[in-house]
Amino acid sequence: MDGKRLEDQPALRNENDRVKVKEINLKALYSTVRKRLWMVVLITVIVTVLAALYNSRPETPMYAASARVIVSASSEMMGTAKVMFREPIVLNKVIEKLELNRSVSQLRSQIRVDSVEGSLLTLITVMDSDSKLAAEIANTSVEAYRQVAAGTLGISSIQLLTMAEENPNSINVKSNTMLIAGFMLGLIFSIGLVFLLDSLDDSIKSEREIEELLGLTMLGQVTKMKRKDYARHLKKQKSIIARGETIGS
């Protein structure tokens, strides 16, 4: 039993050493950040303020309006029918009817066509800075598309399920996501910079580094004394000598 206990002692000692190293590392990391805490706070505040300024910039509110239609076409024709909706032959009719002061490419960028879960149901969404005009463009586009699809593709079974209606709520409402992202980015960047500067610093920072460099064990250390404290201590010592008192050896 005694022999077994002696065999277990080195293992326990090694385990304790590993725990001690981890604790020292954690203390060293905390000390590194604390030493340049002002840098972490300053950089984090600056980046957060810049993110807040970027987030508060004025933006033109945008509105969306959607119409739903059913296109009864084969699977081979469905892809072509979907692409046809944003072609100039359809968009020019919309521009002429609504007398829009924009090009075909500009109008195409405002229109989005999506199939609903792979069904025959198609969703036409239009985005514009004018909520009423967005609904008018969506409904007019559906009518123009029905005419072109019937004459060009021979698809006449296009049924309008839901007309687009004016939506007074803008789709580009500002949130605090940019502010939170700026804070996290500033915090991560500042802490990373602190550790980078610390790794580039070759000066001796702890007693452990002295022991590793010299291969010696430190028995003690002398605390740093300020000049004012040293002068006060020297004056007190002279006062004791002047009174004839003996100072212990």
N, C-alpha and C positions, 0 to 999 in steps of 0.2 A: 504493500500500500504506500509506504514511504517513497519507494522508487517510482511509483506511478505518479505520485504527487510532484516529485522533482521533475519528471518528464513533462508534466503539464505546465510547470511554471514558465518555461521559455515561451510557450504558445500564448499564455495569458499576458506575458510581458510584451510580446510583439503586438497583440491585439490592443493593449493599452497605449502602446506607442503610436499605432495608427490612429486611434481616437484622438490622441493628443495632437498629432500632426494636423488632423482635420480642424480641430478647434483653433490651432494657431493660424491656419490658412484663413479661416473665417474671420478671425480677429484682424489679420493683415489686410484682407479685402475691405473690411469695415473701416480700418484706419486709413487706408488709401483714399477711399471716397470721402471720409470726414475731413481729411487734410485739405482737399480741394472742393469742399462742399459749396463754396461760393461760386465756383465755375459751373457746377451742375445746376444750381438755382438760376444763375444768370442766363445760361444758354437755353434752359428750358423755358424761362419767361420770354426771352426774345423770340424763339420759334413759335411759342403759343400766341404771342401778340401778332406776329406776322400771319399766322393762320387765321386769326380772328379778323384781321384787316382784309385778307383775301376773301373770307366767307361773307363779309359785310359789303362787298362791292355791289353796286346796283346792277340788277339784271332785268331784262324785259320779261315779264310774265308770259308763259306759254300755256295754251289751252288745248285740250284734245277732245275730239268728237268721233264716235264710232258708229258705223252702220253694219248690219248683219244681213247677208244674202246667202241663198242656197244656189249653188251652180250644179245643175244636173248634167254631168259630163263623165265620160269614161276616165279611167285612171291614166290613160295615155294622153288624153286631152286636158286633164286637170292642170298639169304643170304649165302648158301653153296658155291656158285660160287665165291662170294666176299671173303670169308674166305680162300678158296683154293689158292688164289693168293699168300699168304704169308706163305704157308706151305713148309716144307723141300723138298717135292717132286718136287716143282717148283724151289725153291731157290738153291738147289744143282745143277740143270742143269745150272743155271746162273753162279754159282761159277766155275763150270768145263769149261764152254765155254769161259768165260772171264779170267780164271786163276786168280781168286781173292784170295788174301791172307787174308781171313777173315772167320769167322764162320757163320753158318746159323743165329744164334741169332743176330749177328752184322749186317748182311745184312737185316734181318727183321726190325731192328730198323731204317733203312734208307728208307724203302718203306712205302708209305701211299696210301691206296685205298679208294676212296670216290665216292659215287653216286651223280650225278649232279641233284639236285632238284627232287629226287625220280623217275627219268626216267631210261631208259635202258642204258643211257650214263654213263660210268665209267671213272674216272680220276685216273691215276696211276702216283704218284709223287715220285721221288727219290732224296734224298739229299746226297751230297758227297763233300769232299774238292777239288775234281777235277771236273771241270765243264764238260769236255768232257766225263769222265767216268760216270758221273751221267746220261747223255743222253744214253750212251751205255747200262748201267744197265737197264734203263727203257724200251728200245726197246727190249733187249734180254729177259727181264722178260715177256713181252707180248708174244713173240714167244714161250717161254717155257710154258707159261700158256695155250696157245691155244692147244698145243700138249697134255698136261696133262688133260685139261678139256674135250677134245674130247675122250681120252681113258678111263678116270675114270668116268666122269659125263655124257658122251654122248652128250655134248654140242659142236656142231661143227660150229654153226653160231656165231662166234666171229669175228667181223670186226674191223680192225684198221682204225680209222678215221684220227688221227693226230699222226705222229711220234714225239718222243721227240727230241728236238734240243738243242744244247749247248747254255747256257745262261751265258754270261760273267759277269753278275752283281750278286754280292754276296747277300745273303738274311739276313745276320746278320750285316747290316750297323749300326754303332753306332749313337746314338742320344743323345740329351740333357735331356732326360726324367729322367735319374738317377741323373743328376746334380740338376734339379729342385726339384725332390723328396727329395734329401738330404738337400737342402736349406729349404724347407717347414718343414721337420721333425726336423731339428735343431732349427728353429724358434719356432715351437709349443712346443718342449721339453723344451727349455730354458725359455720361458714365463711360462710354467707350473711349472718349478722348482722355478722360482722367487716367484710365488704366494704360493707355498708350504712352502718355507723358511719364507715368510712373515706370513703365518698362524701359524707357529711354534714359532714365535717371540712374547713373552708375554709382551714386553716393551710397554709403553704408547707412541703413535706416534702422537696424535693430541689433540687439546683442547676439541673436542667433547667427546673423551674417558674419559678425566678428569671429565667433567661435568656429564657423565653417571655414573662413579664410585663414585663420591662424592655427587652427587645430588645437586650441586651448580652451579650457573651461573658465568662464568668468566667475570670480568669487564675489564681486560687488561692483557698484558703479557710483560715481560721484555726481550728485545732482548739480544742475546748472544754477549758479548763483548770480543774481543781478548785481550791477554795480552799486545801486543804492543800498541793497541788503548787506553787501560786503562792507561798505563804508559805515553803516550803522553798527555792524558787528565789531569792526575794528575800533570804533569810538567807544563802545561799551567795554571792550577789553582794556583799553587804555584807562578808562575810568576806574576799573577794578584794581589795576596795578597802582594807580595814584592813591587809592585808599589803603594800600599796603596789604590787600587780601591775597591769599595764595591760590593760584589756579592749579587744579589737579593735573598731575603729569599724565 
